[in-house]
Amino acid sequence: MRYEVADQFDYALNCHCSNCRRTTGSAFKPFAGIARDKLRVTRGGDHLMIYGDELAHNAHCRVCGSLLYSVVRQGAFVHVAMGTLTEDPSIRPSAHIFVGSKATWFEIADGLPQYVGHVTEREPGG
């Protein structure tokens, strides 16, 4: 399974919501957002496992189970799981989102802004 995406990401965040934690099996999901038409599956498209519908879904590799990307914002954008990128992207996560439901055993210690939910809901002191 392979995909191509230009290093032209619009934003990057660390998401701590329970869905992202569950689907990655980790404390949070670092992702980079880009217009959906800028991501192209180049090989193994028949090996994708899609959970959801055309306008909102997670795409996993059927072979290894890795989360590759999530289709979001009414199908207009994809959130590419940064751990699946083979090249170092020029963008870095700029904040933590959904820290209101983060794993209690994980401590955020990097100094990035923290938001209870979306980036419009700033966590006090975060």
Phi and psi in radians as a Rosetta constraint file:
Dihedral C 1 N 2 CA 2 C 2 CIRCULARHARMONIC -2.442 0.35
Dihedral N 2 CA 2 C 2 N 3 CIRCULARHARMONIC 2.598 0.35
Dihedral C 2 N 3 CA 3 C 3 CIRCULARHARMONIC -2.409 0.35
Dihedral N 3 CA 3 C 3 N 4 CIRCULARHARMONIC 2.788 0.35
Dihedral C 3 N 4 CA 4 C 4 CIRCULARHARMONIC -2.095 0.35
Dihedral N 4 CA 4 C 4 N 5 CIRCULARHARMONIC 2.454 0.35
Dihedral C 4 N 5 CA 5 C 5 CIRCULARHARMONIC -2.616 0.35
Dihedral N 5 CA 5 C 5 N 6 CIRCULARHARMONIC 2.349 0.35
Dihedral C 5 N 6 CA 6 C 6 CIRCULARHARMONIC -1.234 0.35
Dihedral N 6 CA 6 C 6 N 7 CIRCULARHARMONIC 2.615 0.35
Dihedral C 6 N 7 CA 7 C 7 CIRCULARHARMONIC -1.411 0.35
Dihedral N 7 CA 7 C 7 N 8 CIRCULARHARMONIC 1.116 0.35
Dihedral C 7 N 8 CA 8 C 8 CIRCULARHARMONIC -2.290 0.35
Dihedral N 8 CA 8 C 8 N 9 CIRCULARHARMONIC 0.702 0.35
Dihedral C 8 N 9 CA 9 C 9 CIRCULARHARMONIC -1.138 0.35
Dihedral N 9 CA 9 C 9 N 10 CIRCULARHARMONIC 2.515 0.35
Dihedral C 9 N 10 CA 10 C 10 CIRCULARHARMONIC -1.507 0.35
Dihedral N 10 CA 10 C 10 N 11 CIRCULARHARMONIC -0.498 0.35
Dihedral C 10 N 11 CA 11 C 11 CIRCULARHARMONIC -2.855 0.35
Dihedral N 11 CA 11 C 11 N 12 CIRCULARHARMONIC 2.823 0.35
Dihedral C 11 N 12 CA 12 C 12 CIRCULARHARMONIC -2.545 0.35
Dihedral N 12 CA 12 C 12 N 13 CIRCULARHARMONIC 2.388 0.35
Dihedral C 12 N 13 CA 13 C 13 CIRCULARHARMONIC -2.510 0.35
Dihedral N 13 CA 13 C 13 N 14 CIRCULARHARMONIC 2.868 0.35
Dihedral C 13 N 14 CA 14 C 14 CIRCULARHARMONIC -1.899 0.35
Dihedral N 14 CA 14 C 14 N 15 CIRCULARHARMONIC 2.028 0.35
Dihedral C 14 N 15 CA 15 C 15 CIRCULARHARMONIC -1.754 0.35
Dihedral N 15 CA 15 C 15 N 16 CIRCULARHARMONIC 2.246 0.35
Dihedral C 15 N 16 CA 16 C 16 CIRCULARHARMONIC -1.873 0.35
Dihedral N 16 CA 16 C 16 N 17 CIRCULARHARMONIC 0.198 0.35
Dihedral C 16 N 17 CA 17 C 17 CIRCULARHARMONIC -1.143 0.35
Dihedral N 17 CA 17 C 17 N 18 CIRCULARHARMONIC 2.767 0.35
Dihedral C 17 N 18 CA 18 C 18 CIRCULARHARMONIC -1.113 0.35
Dihedral N 18 CA 18 C 18 N 19 CIRCULARHARMONIC -0.560 0.35
Dihedral C 18 N 19 CA 19 C 19 CIRCULARHARMONIC -1.147 0.35
Dihedral N 19 CA 19 C 19 N 20 CIRCULARHARMONIC -0.780 0.35
Dihedral C 19 N 20 CA 20 C 20 CIRCULARHARMONIC -1.176 0.35
Dihedral N 20 CA 20 C 20 N 21 CIRCULARHARMONIC -0.669 0.35
Dihedral C 20 N 21 CA 21 C 21 CIRCULARHARMONIC -1.107 0.35
Dihedral N 21 CA 21 C 21 N 22 CIRCULARHARMONIC -0.755 0.35
Dihedral C 21 N 22 CA 22 C 22 CIRCULARHARMONIC -1.151 0.35
Dihedral N 22 CA 22 C 22 N 23 CIRCULARHARMONIC -0.789 0.35
Dihedral C 22 N 23 CA 23 C 23 CIRCULARHARMONIC -1.287 0.35
Dihedral N 23 CA 23 C 23 N 24 CIRCULARHARMONIC -0.410 0.35
Dihedral C 23 N 24 CA 24 C 24 CIRCULARHARMONIC -1.713 0.35
Dihedral N 24 CA 24 C 24 N 25 CIRCULARHARMONIC -0.353 0.35
Dihedral C 24 N 25 CA 25 C 25 CIRCULARHARMONIC 1.229 0.35
Dihedral N 25 CA 25 C 25 N 26 CIRCULARHARMONIC 0.479 0.35
Dihedral C 25 N 26 CA 26 C 26 CIRCULARHARMONIC -2.361 0.35
Dihedral N 26 CA 26 C 26 N 27 CIRCULARHARMONIC 3.116 0.35
Dihedral C 26 N 27 CA 27 C 27 CIRCULARHARMONIC -1.220 0.35
Dihedral N 27 CA 27 C 27 N 28 CIRCULARHARMONIC -0.476 0.35
Dihedral C 27 N 28 CA 28 C 28 CIRCULARHARMONIC -2.859 0.35
Dihedral N 28 CA 28 C 28 N 29 CIRCULARHARMONIC 2.955 0.35
Dihedral C 28 N 29 CA 29 C 29 CIRCULARHARMONIC -2.019 0.35
Dihedral N 29 CA 29 C 29 N 30 CIRCULARHARMONIC 1.940 0.35
Dihedral C 29 N 30 CA 30 C 30 CIRCULARHARMONIC -1.364 0.35
Dihedral N 30 CA 30 C 30 N 31 CIRCULARHARMONIC 2.191 0.35
Dihedral C 30 N 31 CA 31 C 31 CIRCULARHARMONIC -2.422 0.35
Dihedral N 31 CA 31 C 31 N 32 CIRCULARHARMONIC 2.739 0.35
Dihedral C 31 N 32 CA 32 C 32 CIRCULARHARMONIC -2.124 0.35
Dihedral N 32 CA 32 C 32 N 33 CIRCULARHARMONIC 2.265 0.35
Dihedral C 32 N 33 CA 33 C 33 CIRCULARHARMONIC -1.689 0.35
Dihedral N 33 CA 33 C 33 N 34 CIRCULARHARMONIC 2.429 0.35
Dihedral C 33 N 34 CA 34 C 34 CIRCULARHARMONIC -2.681 0.35
Dihedral N 34 CA 34 C 34 N 35 CIRCULARHARMONIC 2.702 0.35
Dihedral C 34 N 35 CA 35 C 35 CIRCULARHARMONIC -0.966 0.35
Dihedral N 35 CA 35 C 35 N 36 CIRCULARHARMONIC 2.414 0.35
Dihedral C 35 N 36 CA 36 C 36 CIRCULARHARMONIC -1.003 0.35
Dihedral N 36 CA 36 C 36 N 37 CIRCULARHARMONIC -0.622 0.35
Dihedral C 36 N 37 CA 37 C 37 CIRCULARHARMONIC -1.270 0.35
Dihedral N 37 CA 37 C 37 N 38 CIRCULARHARMONIC -0.069 0.35
Dihedral C 37 N 38 CA 38 C 38 CIRCULARHARMONIC -1.634 0.35
Dihedral N 38 CA 38 C 38 N 39 CIRCULARHARMONIC -0.022 0.35
Dihedral C 38 N 39 CA 39 C 39 CIRCULARHARMONIC -1.923 0.35
Dihedral N 39 CA 39 C 39 N 40 CIRCULARHARMONIC 2.322 0.35
Dihedral C 39 N 40 CA 40 C 40 CIRCULARHARMONIC -2.362 0.35
Dihedral N 40 CA 40 C 40 N 41 CIRCULARHARMONIC 2.198 0.35
Dihedral C 40 N 41 CA 41 C 41 CIRCULARHARMONIC -1.338 0.35
Dihedral N 41 CA 41 C 41 N 42 CIRCULARHARMONIC 2.130 0.35
Dihedral C 41 N 42 CA 42 C 42 CIRCULARHARMONIC -1.800 0.35
Dihedral N 42 CA 42 C 42 N 43 CIRCULARHARMONIC -0.359 0.35
Dihedral C 42 N 43 CA 43 C 43 CIRCULARHARMONIC -2.730 0.35
Dihedral N 43 CA 43 C 43 N 44 CIRCULARHARMONIC 2.434 0.35
Dihedral C 43 N 44 CA 44 C 44 CIRCULARHARMONIC 1.371 0.35
Dihedral N 44 CA 44 C 44 N 45 CIRCULARHARMONIC 0.413 0.35
Dihedral C 44 N 45 CA 45 C 45 CIRCULARHARMONIC -0.982 0.35
Dihedral N 45 CA 45 C 45 N 46 CIRCULARHARMONIC -0.475 0.35
Dihedral C 45 N 46 CA 46 C 46 CIRCULARHARMONIC -1.306 0.35
Dihedral N 46 CA 46 C 46 N 47 CIRCULARHARMONIC -0.103 0.35
Dihedral C 46 N 47 CA 47 C 47 CIRCULARHARMONIC -1.739 0.35
Dihedral N 47 CA 47 C 47 N 48 CIRCULARHARMONIC 0.198 0.35
Dihedral C 47 N 48 CA 48 C 48 CIRCULARHARMONIC -1.470 0.35
Dihedral N 48 CA 48 C 48 N 49 CIRCULARHARMONIC 2.412 0.35
Dihedral C 48 N 49 CA 49 C 49 CIRCULARHARMONIC -1.869 0.35
Dihedral N 49 CA 49 C 49 N 50 CIRCULARHARMONIC 2.089 0.35
Dihedral C 49 N 50 CA 50 C 50 CIRCULARHARMONIC -1.863 0.35
Dihedral N 50 CA 50 C 50 N 51 CIRCULARHARMONIC 2.210 0.35
Dihedral C 50 N 51 CA 51 C 51 CIRCULARHARMONIC -2.023 0.35
Dihedral N 51 CA 51 C 51 N 52 CIRCULARHARMONIC 1.902 0.35
Dihedral C 51 N 52 CA 52 C 52 CIRCULARHARMONIC 2.244 0.35
Dihedral N 52 CA 52 C 52 N 53 CIRCULARHARMONIC -2.706 0.35
Dihedral C 52 N 53 CA 53 C 53 CIRCULARHARMONIC -2.157 0.35
Dihedral N 53 CA 53 C 53 N 54 CIRCULARHARMONIC -3.024 0.35
Dihedral C 53 N 54 CA 54 C 54 CIRCULARHARMONIC -1.043 0.35
Dihedral N 54 CA 54 C 54 N 55 CIRCULARHARMONIC -0.570 0.35
Dihedral C 54 N 55 CA 55 C 55 CIRCULARHARMONIC -1.635 0.35
Dihedral N 55 CA 55 C 55 N 56 CIRCULARHARMONIC -0.242 0.35
Dihedral C 55 N 56 CA 56 C 56 CIRCULARHARMONIC -2.786 0.35
Dihedral N 56 CA 56 C 56 N 57 CIRCULARHARMONIC 1.880 0.35
Dihedral C 56 N 57 CA 57 C 57 CIRCULARHARMONIC -2.729 0.35
Dihedral N 57 CA 57 C 57 N 58 CIRCULARHARMONIC 2.856 0.35
Dihedral C 57 N 58 CA 58 C 58 CIRCULARHARMONIC -1.818 0.35
Dihedral N 58 CA 58 C 58 N 59 CIRCULARHARMONIC 2.394 0.35
Dihedral C 58 N 59 CA 59 C 59 CIRCULARHARMONIC -1.971 0.35
Dihedral N 59 CA 59 C 59 N 60 CIRCULARHARMONIC 2.081 0.35
Dihedral C 59 N 60 CA 60 C 60 CIRCULARHARMONIC -1.973 0.35
Dihedral N 60 CA 60 C 60 N 61 CIRCULARHARMONIC 2.691 0.35
Dihedral C 60 N 61 CA 61 C 61 CIRCULARHARMONIC -1.327 0.35
Dihedral N 61 CA 61 C 61 N 62 CIRCULARHARMONIC 2.209 0.35
Dihedral C 61 N 62 CA 62 C 62 CIRCULARHARMONIC -1.205 0.35
Dihedral N 62 CA 62 C 62 N 63 CIRCULARHARMONIC -0.407 0.35
Dihedral C 62 N 63 CA 63 C 63 CIRCULARHARMONIC -1.379 0.35
Dihedral N 63 CA 63 C 63 N 64 CIRCULARHARMONIC -0.894 0.35
Dihedral C 63 N 64 CA 64 C 64 CIRCULARHARMONIC -1.889 0.35
Dihedral N 64 CA 64 C 64 N 65 CIRCULARHARMONIC -0.238 0.35
Dihedral C 64 N 65 CA 65 C 65 CIRCULARHARMONIC 1.516 0.35
Dihedral N 65 CA 65 C 65 N 66 CIRCULARHARMONIC -0.066 0.35
Dihedral C 65 N 66 CA 66 C 66 CIRCULARHARMONIC -1.070 0.35
Dihedral N 66 CA 66 C 66 N 67 CIRCULARHARMONIC 2.433 0.35
Dihedral C 66 N 67 CA 67 C 67 CIRCULARHARMONIC -1.298 0.35
Dihedral N 67 CA 67 C 67 N 68 CIRCULARHARMONIC 2.168 0.35
Dihedral C 67 N 68 CA 68 C 68 CIRCULARHARMONIC -1.686 0.35
Dihedral N 68 CA 68 C 68 N 69 CIRCULARHARMONIC -0.849 0.35
Dihedral C 68 N 69 CA 69 C 69 CIRCULARHARMONIC -2.820 0.35
Dihedral N 69 CA 69 C 69 N 70 CIRCULARHARMONIC 2.869 0.35
Dihedral C 69 N 70 CA 70 C 70 CIRCULARHARMONIC -2.181 0.35
Dihedral N 70 CA 70 C 70 N 71 CIRCULARHARMONIC 2.326 0.35
Dihedral C 70 N 71 CA 71 C 71 CIRCULARHARMONIC -1.524 0.35
Dihedral N 71 CA 71 C 71 N 72 CIRCULARHARMONIC 2.237 0.35
Dihedral C 71 N 72 CA 72 C 72 CIRCULARHARMONIC -2.429 0.35
Dihedral N 72 CA 72 C 72 N 73 CIRCULARHARMONIC 3.126 0.35
Dihedral C 72 N 73 CA 73 C 73 CIRCULARHARMONIC 0.924 0.35
Dihedral N 73 CA 73 C 73 N 74 CIRCULARHARMONIC 0.944 0.35
Dihedral C 73 N 74 CA 74 C 74 CIRCULARHARMONIC 1.027 0.35
Dihedral N 74 CA 74 C 74 N 75 CIRCULARHARMONIC 0.601 0.35
Dihedral C 74 N 75 CA 75 C 75 CIRCULARHARMONIC 1.460 0.35
Dihedral N 75 CA 75 C 75 N 76 CIRCULARHARMONIC 0.024 0.35
Dihedral C 75 N 76 CA 76 C 76 CIRCULARHARMONIC -1.456 0.35
Dihedral N 76 CA 76 C 76 N 77 CIRCULARHARMONIC -0.460 0.35
Dihedral C 76 N 77 CA 77 C 77 CIRCULARHARMONIC -2.227 0.35
Dihedral N 77 CA 77 C 77 N 78 CIRCULARHARMONIC 2.805 0.35
Dihedral C 77 N 78 CA 78 C 78 CIRCULARHARMONIC -2.136 0.35
Dihedral N 78 CA 78 C 78 N 79 CIRCULARHARMONIC 2.506 0.35
Dihedral C 78 N 79 CA 79 C 79 CIRCULARHARMONIC -1.829 0.35
Dihedral N 79 CA 79 C 79 N 80 CIRCULARHARMONIC 1.797 0.35
Dihedral C 79 N 80 CA 80 C 80 CIRCULARHARMONIC -1.403 0.35
Dihedral N 80 CA 80 C 80 N 81 CIRCULARHARMONIC 2.207 0.35
Dihedral C 80 N 81 CA 81 C 81 CIRCULARHARMONIC -1.145 0.35
Dihedral N 81 CA 81 C 81 N 82 CIRCULARHARMONIC 2.012 0.35
Dihedral C 81 N 82 CA 82 C 82 CIRCULARHARMONIC -1.083 0.35
Dihedral N 82 CA 82 C 82 N 83 CIRCULARHARMONIC -0.463 0.35
Dihedral C 82 N 83 CA 83 C 83 CIRCULARHARMONIC -1.193 0.35
Dihedral N 83 CA 83 C 83 N 84 CIRCULARHARMONIC -0.219 0.35
Dihedral C 83 N 84 CA 84 C 84 CIRCULARHARMONIC -1.645 0.35
Dihedral N 84 CA 84 C 84 N 85 CIRCULARHARMONIC -0.104 0.35
Dihedral C 84 N 85 CA 85 C 85 CIRCULARHARMONIC -1.293 0.35
Dihedral N 85 CA 85 C 85 N 86 CIRCULARHARMONIC 2.367 0.35
Dihedral C 85 N 86 CA 86 C 86 CIRCULARHARMONIC -1.542 0.35
Dihedral N 86 CA 86 C 86 N 87 CIRCULARHARMONIC -0.385 0.35
Dihedral C 86 N 87 CA 87 C 87 CIRCULARHARMONIC -1.888 0.35
Dihedral N 87 CA 87 C 87 N 88 CIRCULARHARMONIC 2.636 0.35
Dihedral C 87 N 88 CA 88 C 88 CIRCULARHARMONIC -1.259 0.35
Dihedral N 88 CA 88 C 88 N 89 CIRCULARHARMONIC 2.019 0.35
Dihedral C 88 N 89 CA 89 C 89 CIRCULARHARMONIC -1.275 0.35
Dihedral N 89 CA 89 C 89 N 90 CIRCULARHARMONIC 2.717 0.35
Dihedral C 89 N 90 CA 90 C 90 CIRCULARHARMONIC -1.344 0.35
Dihedral N 90 CA 90 C 90 N 91 CIRCULARHARMONIC -0.331 0.35
Dihedral C 90 N 91 CA 91 C 91 CIRCULARHARMONIC -1.602 0.35
Dihedral N 91 CA 91 C 91 N 92 CIRCULARHARMONIC 2.649 0.35
Dihedral C 91 N 92 CA 92 C 92 CIRCULARHARMONIC -2.233 0.35
Dihedral N 92 CA 92 C 92 N 93 CIRCULARHARMONIC 2.651 0.35
Dihedral C 92 N 93 CA 93 C 93 CIRCULARHARMONIC -0.987 0.35
Dihedral N 93 CA 93 C 93 N 94 CIRCULARHARMONIC 2.400 0.35
Dihedral C 93 N 94 CA 94 C 94 CIRCULARHARMONIC -1.832 0.35
Dihedral N 94 CA 94 C 94 N 95 CIRCULARHARMONIC -0.178 0.35
Dihedral C 94 N 95 CA 95 C 95 CIRCULARHARMONIC -2.897 0.35
Dihedral N 95 CA 95 C 95 N 96 CIRCULARHARMONIC 2.946 0.35
Dihedral C 95 N 96 CA 96 C 96 CIRCULARHARMONIC -1.895 0.35
Dihedral N 96 CA 96 C 96 N 97 CIRCULARHARMONIC 2.296 0.35
Dihedral C 96 N 97 CA 97 C 97 CIRCULARHARMONIC -2.044 0.35
Dihedral N 97 CA 97 C 97 N 98 CIRCULARHARMONIC 2.751 0.35
Dihedral C 97 N 98 CA 98 C 98 CIRCULARHARMONIC 0.988 0.35
Dihedral N 98 CA 98 C 98 N 99 CIRCULARHARMONIC 0.672 0.35
Dihedral C 98 N 99 CA 99 C 99 CIRCULARHARMONIC -1.240 0.35
Dihedral N 99 CA 99 C 99 N 100 CIRCULARHARMONIC -0.222 0.35
Dihedral C 99 N 100 CA 100 C 100 CIRCULARHARMONIC -1.122 0.35
Dihedral N 100 CA 100 C 100 N 101 CIRCULARHARMONIC -0.338 0.35
Dihedral C 100 N 101 CA 101 C 101 CIRCULARHARMONIC -2.157 0.35
Dihedral N 101 CA 101 C 101 N 102 CIRCULARHARMONIC 0.412 0.35
Dihedral C 101 N 102 CA 102 C 102 CIRCULARHARMONIC -1.159 0.35
Dihedral N 102 CA 102 C 102 N 103 CIRCULARHARMONIC 2.824 0.35
Dihedral C 102 N 103 CA 103 C 103 CIRCULARHARMONIC -1.100 0.35
Dihedral N 103 CA 103 C 103 N 104 CIRCULARHARMONIC 2.269 0.35
Dihedral C 103 N 104 CA 104 C 104 CIRCULARHARMONIC -1.133 0.35
Dihedral N 104 CA 104 C 104 N 105 CIRCULARHARMONIC -0.421 0.35
Dihedral C 104 N 105 CA 105 C 105 CIRCULARHARMONIC -1.484 0.35
Dihedral N 105 CA 105 C 105 N 106 CIRCULARHARMONIC -0.062 0.35
Dihedral C 105 N 106 CA 106 C 106 CIRCULARHARMONIC -1.891 0.35
Dihedral N 106 CA 106 C 106 N 107 CIRCULARHARMONIC 2.316 0.35
Dihedral C 106 N 107 CA 107 C 107 CIRCULARHARMONIC -1.908 0.35
Dihedral N 107 CA 107 C 107 N 108 CIRCULARHARMONIC 2.193 0.35
Dihedral C 107 N 108 CA 108 C 108 CIRCULARHARMONIC -1.448 0.35
Dihedral N 108 CA 108 C 108 N 109 CIRCULARHARMONIC 2.104 0.35
Dihedral C 108 N 109 CA 109 C 109 CIRCULARHARMONIC -2.282 0.35
Dihedral N 109 CA 109 C 109 N 110 CIRCULARHARMONIC 0.310 0.35
Dihedral C 109 N 110 CA 110 C 110 CIRCULARHARMONIC -1.674 0.35
Dihedral N 110 CA 110 C 110 N 111 CIRCULARHARMONIC -0.099 0.35
Dihedral C 110 N 111 CA 111 C 111 CIRCULARHARMONIC 1.463 0.35
Dihedral N 111 CA 111 C 111 N 112 CIRCULARHARMONIC -0.030 0.35
Dihedral C 111 N 112 CA 112 C 112 CIRCULARHARMONIC -1.208 0.35
Dihedral N 112 CA 112 C 112 N 113 CIRCULARHARMONIC 2.680 0.35
Dihedral C 112 N 113 CA 113 C 113 CIRCULARHARMONIC -1.003 0.35
Dihedral N 113 CA 113 C 113 N 114 CIRCULARHARMONIC 2.589 0.35
Dihedral C 113 N 114 CA 114 C 114 CIRCULARHARMONIC -2.138 0.35
Dihedral N 114 CA 114 C 114 N 115 CIRCULARHARMONIC 2.380 0.35
Dihedral C 114 N 115 CA 115 C 115 CIRCULARHARMONIC -2.169 0.35
Dihedral N 115 CA 115 C 115 N 116 CIRCULARHARMONIC 2.350 0.35
Dihedral C 115 N 116 CA 116 C 116 CIRCULARHARMONIC -1.028 0.35
Dihedral N 116 CA 116 C 116 N 117 CIRCULARHARMONIC -0.749 0.35
Dihedral C 116 N 117 CA 117 C 117 CIRCULARHARMONIC -2.218 0.35
Dihedral N 117 CA 117 C 117 N 118 CIRCULARHARMONIC -2.092 0.35
Dihedral C 117 N 118 CA 118 C 118 CIRCULARHARMONIC -1.186 0.35
Dihedral N 118 CA 118 C 118 N 119 CIRCULARHARMONIC 2.993 0.35
Dihedral C 118 N 119 CA 119 C 119 CIRCULARHARMONIC -1.116 0.35
Dihedral N 119 CA 119 C 119 N 120 CIRCULARHARMONIC -0.082 0.35
Dihedral C 119 N 120 CA 120 C 120 CIRCULARHARMONIC -1.591 0.35
Dihedral N 120 CA 120 C 120 N 121 CIRCULARHARMONIC -0.095 0.35
Dihedral C 120 N 121 CA 121 C 121 CIRCULARHARMONIC -2.014 0.35
Dihedral N 121 CA 121 C 121 N 122 CIRCULARHARMONIC 1.344 0.35
Dihedral C 121 N 122 CA 122 C 122 CIRCULARHARMONIC -1.139 0.35
Dihedral N 122 CA 122 C 122 N 123 CIRCULARHARMONIC 2.373 0.35
Dihedral C 122 N 123 CA 123 C 123 CIRCULARHARMONIC -1.372 0.35
Dihedral N 123 CA 123 C 123 N 124 CIRCULARHARMONIC 2.276 0.35
Dihedral C 123 N 124 CA 124 C 124 CIRCULARHARMONIC -1.013 0.35
Dihedral N 124 CA 124 C 124 N 125 CIRCULARHARMONIC 2.256 0.35
Dihedral C 124 N 125 CA 125 C 125 CIRCULARHARMONIC 1.353 0.35
Dihedral N 125 CA 125 C 125 N 126 CIRCULARHARMONIC -0.047 0.35
